[in-house]
C-alpha cells in the first residue's frame, strides 16, 4: 500500500545567478519512508535538501510539507532537523547537553529535557558517555550523538547530508544498520543525501538519482539496479554493459546493429527502425565461455584485460575487438573452470530477455 505524501516538490527550480543548480523538480516524499537522493558532486542533491530545510529558497515552484507551502517558512519553524556531514556538534557542551540543546530552544523544562535526552542516549547506546566532552568521542560515537540530538525532538522528517562520509568502511556498515533500524522503529521519514551507491541501496526504500540539477530516475533500489532508464543511470551505477547501434526488426523482437555485431533483445515499445539506441545488460547477467554456446544469439568475442576479487565476488574486465571495455561479475566458483589469465580470449554472451533499451540523457 502506498504511503501518504508528506513532502511535495512542484516545479521547483533553484538558480544562483545565471547558474541553474536545480531544474524543475517534481516528486513526492512519502510519510514514513527512507528516501535517498543520490548523485555525483554538483548534481543538485544537497541544494534540494537545503531547500527542504529552509536554508535556500526556491527560485521558482512550491515545496509543500503536509500539504502546506513552506517556501517562506523560516528554518526554525519547519521541524526539519538536519544531521550534517560535519555533524556540527557543540564542542563547549558535553554529550548530554548537546542532545538537550534543541529541547532547550523549544522551551522544554529542565527535568523533561534530561529525561528525554537520557532516553535517547540509552537508545543510541552512548549513555556511558553522557558527561564526556565531544572531543573525547570516536567518530562513530559522535555520529550517534548527532542522531540523538536530532531525533530527541521527535520530528516528522529527518534530513541527513552525507553523515557517514568521514567514517571508515567497517564503521559505515555498522552505522547503516543503525540508521535503517532507527527509521523502521520510529517511523520518521528520513531523507538521506549521498554520493555512495552502497549506502543508498542498502538503506533506502526509494532512491532518487540526480544529474546536472534534474532527476534521472526514481524507484526502489531493485528497480533502478535491474532496469536503469537512462544511459546516465546505467553509467553512474557501473553495473551494466552498454552497446549502441541502429534499431532494426528481428524476428518479432528488436535488434541493434552495433560495432560488436548484431545484438537482440525483447521488444521495446515506441522504437522505430533506423533509430539510434543503446542496449544495457547487467554484468551479473553477462556470461563467459571458451566457445560459442549452442543457440546463443548475443555473443561478443572478448579478451581478458583485468580482474578484481572482493569477498565472494569476482569481476572480470574484458575488451572487445573494437576496444570497448565490458565487465562480468560472478561468484568465484562460476569462474573456476574458465581460463581467465590476462590476454585470454573468451566469448561474452547474454539472453535477449536480460537486456533492455535505455534513453539517452
C-alpha positions as CSV (number, residue, x, y, z in Angstrom):
1,X,0.0,0.0,0.0
2,X,1.4,3.4,-1.0
3,X,2.1,5.8,1.9
4,X,0.6,9.2,2.2
5,X,2.6,12.1,0.7
6,X,4.5,14.1,3.3
7,X,6.6,16.4,1.1
8,X,6.0,17.5,-2.5
9,X,8.3,19.4,-4.8
10,X,6.2,21.1,-7.5
11,X,8.1,22.7,-10.4
12,X,10.9,23.7,-8.1
13,X,13.9,25.5,-9.6
14,X,16.9,26.9,-7.9
15,X,19.3,29.4,-9.5
16,X,22.4,31.0,-8.2
17,X,22.8,34.0,-10.5
18,X,22.8,32.6,-14.1
19,X,23.7,29.1,-12.9
20,X,20.7,26.7,-12.7
21,X,21.5,24.3,-9.8
22,X,18.2,22.5,-9.8
23,X,15.9,22.2,-12.8
24,X,12.1,21.8,-12.3
25,X,11.9,19.2,-9.7
26,X,8.5,17.4,-9.5
27,X,8.5,14.5,-7.0
28,X,7.0,13.4,-3.7
29,X,8.4,12.1,-0.4
30,X,6.1,9.6,1.3
31,X,5.3,9.6,5.0
32,X,7.4,7.1,6.9
33,X,9.8,6.2,4.0
34,X,13.6,6.2,3.8
35,X,14.4,8.2,0.7
36,X,17.9,8.6,-0.6
37,X,18.9,11.3,-3.0
38,X,22.0,10.2,-4.9
39,X,24.4,11.6,-7.4
40,X,27.9,12.9,-8.1
41,X,29.2,16.2,-6.8
42,X,27.4,19.2,-8.2
43,X,24.3,17.3,-9.3
44,X,21.9,19.4,-7.1
45,X,21.2,16.8,-4.3
46,X,22.4,18.9,-1.4
47,X,20.8,22.1,-2.8
48,X,17.5,20.1,-2.9
49,X,17.9,19.1,0.7
50,X,18.8,22.7,1.8
51,X,15.7,24.0,0.1
52,X,13.6,21.5,2.1
53,X,15.4,22.5,5.3
54,X,14.8,26.2,4.6
55,X,18.5,27.1,4.1
56,X,17.9,28.0,0.5
57,X,14.8,29.5,-1.1
58,X,13.5,28.1,-4.4
59,X,13.8,30.5,-7.3
60,X,10.6,29.1,-8.7
61,X,8.0,26.5,-7.8
62,X,6.5,25.3,-4.5
63,X,7.6,23.0,-1.7
64,X,4.8,21.6,0.5
65,X,5.1,19.9,3.8
66,X,1.9,18.0,4.9
67,X,0.1,19.9,2.1
68,X,1.1,23.4,3.2
69,X,3.5,25.6,1.2
70,X,6.8,26.2,3.2
71,X,8.7,28.3,0.7
72,X,8.5,31.3,3.1
73,X,8.6,29.4,6.4
74,X,11.8,30.1,8.3
75,X,14.1,27.1,9.1
76,X,13.3,27.1,12.8
77,X,9.6,26.8,12.1
78,X,9.8,23.8,9.8
79,X,10.5,21.0,12.2
80,X,13.0,19.5,9.7
81,X,16.2,18.9,11.7
82,X,19.3,18.0,9.8
83,X,22.3,15.8,10.5
84,X,25.2,17.5,8.8
85,X,28.2,15.9,7.1
86,X,30.4,17.7,9.7
87,X,27.9,16.7,12.4
88,X,28.1,20.3,13.8
89,X,28.1,19.3,17.5
90,X,28.8,22.0,20.1
91,X,32.4,21.5,21.4
92,X,31.6,23.6,24.5
93,X,28.8,21.3,25.6
94,X,29.0,17.7,26.9
95,X,27.2,14.8,25.2
96,X,24.0,15.2,27.3
97,X,23.9,18.9,26.8
98,X,24.3,18.6,23.1
99,X,21.3,16.2,23.0
100,X,19.3,18.5,25.2
101,X,20.0,21.7,23.2
102,X,17.1,21.6,20.7
103,X,14.7,20.8,23.6
104,X,16.0,23.8,25.5
105,X,15.5,26.1,22.5
106,X,11.9,24.9,22.4
107,X,11.3,25.8,26.0
108,X,11.1,22.3,27.4
109,X,11.7,22.2,31.2
110,X,15.0,21.0,32.6
111,X,13.7,17.8,34.2
112,X,11.8,16.8,31.0
113,X,14.9,17.7,28.8
114,X,17.1,15.4,30.9
115,X,14.6,12.6,30.8
116,X,14.2,12.7,27.1
117,X,17.9,13.2,26.4
118,X,18.9,10.2,28.6
119,X,16.2,8.1,26.9
120,X,17.8,8.8,23.5
121,X,21.4,8.3,24.8
122,X,20.3,4.9,26.0
123,X,18.6,4.1,22.8
124,X,21.8,5.1,20.9
125,X,23.9,3.0,23.3
126,X,26.0,6.0,24.4
127,X,24.7,6.6,28.0
128,X,28.1,6.0,29.5
129,X,29.5,9.0,27.6
130,X,26.8,11.4,28.8
131,X,29.2,13.6,30.7
132,X,32.1,13.5,28.2
133,X,33.3,16.3,26.0
134,X,32.7,15.9,22.3
135,X,36.4,15.9,21.7
136,X,36.8,12.7,23.7
137,X,34.5,10.7,21.5
138,X,35.3,8.5,18.5
139,X,33.8,9.2,15.0
140,X,31.0,6.6,15.5
141,X,30.1,7.9,18.9
142,X,29.9,11.5,17.6
143,X,27.6,10.2,14.9
144,X,25.3,8.7,17.5
145,X,25.2,12.0,19.5
146,X,24.3,13.9,16.3
147,X,21.4,11.5,15.6
148,X,20.2,11.6,19.2
149,X,20.3,15.4,19.1
150,X,18.1,15.5,16.0
151,X,15.7,12.7,17.0
152,X,15.1,13.8,20.6
153,X,12.6,16.4,19.3
154,X,10.7,13.6,17.6
155,X,10.4,15.3,14.2
156,X,8.1,14.1,11.4
157,X,11.1,14.2,9.0
158,X,14.8,14.0,9.4
159,X,17.3,15.3,6.8
160,X,20.8,13.8,6.6
161,X,23.5,15.3,4.4
162,X,26.2,12.6,3.8
163,X,26.5,11.9,7.5
164,X,28.7,8.8,7.1
165,X,31.3,10.2,4.7
166,X,34.0,10.7,7.4
167,X,33.7,7.2,8.8
168,X,35.9,4.2,7.9
169,X,34.4,1.4,5.8
170,X,33.6,-1.0,8.7
171,X,32.0,1.7,10.8
172,X,30.0,2.9,7.9
173,X,28.4,-0.5,7.5
174,X,27.5,-0.6,11.2
175,X,26.0,2.9,11.1
176,X,24.0,2.0,8.0
177,X,22.3,-0.7,10.1
178,X,21.8,1.7,13.0
179,X,20.2,4.3,10.7
180,X,17.9,1.8,9.0
181,X,16.7,0.2,12.2
182,X,16.1,3.7,13.7
183,X,14.0,4.7,10.8
184,X,11.9,1.5,10.9
185,X,11.4,1.7,14.7
186,X,10.4,5.4,14.8
187,X,8.5,5.6,11.6
188,X,10.1,9.0,11.0
189,X,10.6,10.0,7.3
190,X,14.4,10.0,6.5
191,X,15.7,12.0,3.5
192,X,19.3,11.0,3.0
193,X,21.7,12.7,0.6
194,X,24.8,10.6,-0.5
195,X,27.1,10.0,-3.4
196,X,27.5,6.4,-2.3
197,X,25.6,3.7,-4.1
198,X,26.2,1.1,-1.3
199,X,24.7,3.5,1.3
200,X,21.7,4.4,-0.7
201,X,20.9,0.9,-1.9
202,X,21.4,-0.8,1.4
203,X,19.1,1.6,3.4
204,X,16.6,3.4,1.2
205,X,13.0,2.3,0.3
206,X,13.3,4.5,-2.8
207,X,16.3,6.2,-4.4
208,X,16.3,9.5,-6.4
209,X,19.2,9.7,-8.9
210,X,20.1,13.2,-10.0
211,X,22.4,14.6,-12.6
212,X,23.0,18.2,-13.7
213,X,20.2,19.5,-11.5
214,X,17.5,17.1,-12.7
215,X,16.1,13.8,-11.7
216,X,17.2,10.9,-13.9
217,X,15.2,8.2,-12.2
218,X,13.2,7.4,-9.0
219,X,12.5,3.9,-7.9
220,X,13.3,1.2,-5.4
221,X,16.9,0.1,-5.3
222,X,16.0,-3.2,-7.1
223,X,14.1,-1.3,-9.9
224,X,17.0,1.1,-10.5
225,X,19.7,-1.6,-10.4
226,X,17.8,-4.1,-12.7
227,X,16.3,-1.6,-15.1
228,X,18.1,1.7,-15.3
229,X,16.1,4.0,-17.5
230,X,18.8,6.3,-18.9
231,X,22.3,5.9,-20.1
232,X,23.4,8.2,-17.3
233,X,21.9,6.0,-14.6
234,X,23.5,2.8,-16.2
235,X,26.9,4.5,-16.4
236,X,26.6,6.0,-12.9
237,X,25.8,2.7,-11.3
238,X,28.6,1.0,-13.2
239,X,26.9,-2.4,-13.1
240,X,25.8,-2.6,-16.8
241,X,27.4,-3.2,-20.1
242,X,26.2,-0.8,-22.8
243,X,26.1,-1.2,-26.6
244,X,24.8,1.4,-29.0
245,X,23.6,1.0,-32.6
246,X,20.8,1.3,-35.1
247,X,17.5,-0.3,-34.4
248,X,16.0,-2.9,-36.8
249,X,13.3,-5.5,-36.6
250,X,14.4,-9.1,-35.9
251,X,12.0,-12.0,-35.7
252,X,9.4,-10.4,-33.5
253,X,11.9,-8.7,-31.3
254,X,14.4,-5.9,-31.7
255,X,18.0,-5.9,-32.8
256,X,20.7,-3.4,-32.7
257,X,23.4,-3.2,-35.4
258,X,26.4,-2.3,-33.2
259,X,30.2,-2.3,-33.7
260,X,30.2,-5.5,-31.7
261,X,27.8,-7.2,-34.1
262,X,24.0,-7.7,-34.2
263,X,22.6,-7.8,-30.6
264,X,19.0,-8.8,-29.9
265,X,16.6,-8.0,-27.1
266,X,12.9,-8.4,-26.2
267,X,10.6,-5.9,-27.9
268,X,10.5,-2.4,-26.5
269,X,7.5,-0.2,-27.3
270,X,8.0,3.0,-29.3
271,X,11.1,2.1,-31.1
272,X,11.4,3.0,-34.8
273,X,13.6,1.1,-37.3
274,X,16.7,3.2,-38.1
275,X,16.7,5.0,-34.7
276,X,20.0,5.1,-32.7
277,X,19.5,3.3,-29.4
278,X,21.5,1.9,-26.5
279,X,21.1,-1.6,-25.0
280,X,22.1,-2.3,-21.4
281,X,22.7,-5.7,-19.8
282,X,23.8,-6.2,-16.2
283,X,27.3,-7.5,-15.6
284,X,25.8,-10.2,-13.4
285,X,23.6,-11.4,-16.4
286,X,26.6,-11.4,-18.8
287,X,28.1,-14.9,-19.1
288,X,31.5,-16.1,-20.3
289,X,32.5,-19.3,-22.2
290,X,35.6,-20.6,-24.1
291,X,33.5,-21.5,-27.1
292,X,30.2,-20.1,-28.6
293,X,27.3,-21.6,-26.7
294,X,24.8,-23.5,-28.8
295,X,21.7,-21.4,-29.5
296,X,23.2,-18.2,-28.1
297,X,22.3,-15.0,-30.1
298,X,24.1,-12.3,-28.3
299,X,27.8,-13.3,-28.5
300,X,30.7,-11.0,-28.4
301,X,34.4,-12.1,-28.6
302,X,36.4,-10.6,-25.8
303,X,39.9,-10.6,-24.3
304,X,40.6,-10.5,-20.5
305,X,42.3,-7.2,-19.5
306,X,41.9,-7.3,-15.7
307,X,40.3,-8.9,-12.7
308,X,39.2,-7.9,-9.2
309,X,38.3,-10.0,-6.2
310,X,36.1,-8.6,-3.4
311,X,34.9,-11.1,-0.8
312,X,33.0,-13.9,-2.5
313,X,32.6,-11.9,-5.8
314,X,34.9,-11.7,-8.7
315,X,34.8,-9.2,-11.5
316,X,36.5,-9.7,-14.9
317,X,37.3,-6.7,-17.1
318,X,37.2,-7.5,-20.8
319,X,37.8,-5.8,-24.1
320,X,36.1,-6.3,-27.4
321,X,38.0,-6.2,-30.7
322,X,36.7,-2.7,-31.2
323,X,38.3,-1.6,-27.9
324,X,35.1,-1.3,-25.8
325,X,35.5,-2.4,-22.2
326,X,32.8,-4.6,-20.6
327,X,32.7,-6.5,-17.3
328,X,31.3,-9.7,-15.9
329,X,30.7,-10.2,-12.2
330,X,30.1,-13.7,-10.7
331,X,30.8,-15.7,-7.6
332,X,34.3,-17.2,-7.6
333,X,33.1,-20.7,-8.2
334,X,31.4,-19.6,-11.5
335,X,34.8,-18.7,-12.9
336,X,36.6,-21.8,-11.6
337,X,36.5,-23.8,-14.9
338,X,37.5,-20.8,-17.1
339,X,41.0,-19.9,-18.2
340,X,40.9,-16.2,-17.1
341,X,44.5,-15.2,-17.3
342,X,45.5,-11.8,-18.8
343,X,45.0,-11.8,-22.6
344,X,42.9,-14.9,-22.6
345,X,40.3,-14.9,-25.5
346,X,36.7,-15.8,-24.4
347,X,33.1,-15.2,-25.5
348,X,30.8,-12.9,-23.6
349,X,27.1,-13.7,-24.1
350,X,23.6,-13.0,-22.6
351,X,20.0,-13.8,-23.2
352,X,17.8,-11.3,-25.1
353,X,15.3,-11.1,-22.2
354,X,18.1,-9.9,-19.9
355,X,18.7,-6.8,-21.9
356,X,16.7,-3.6,-22.4
357,X,17.0,-0.2,-24.1
358,X,17.8,3.0,-22.2
359,X,17.1,6.6,-23.1
360,X,19.9,8.9,-23.9
361,X,20.2,11.5,-21.1
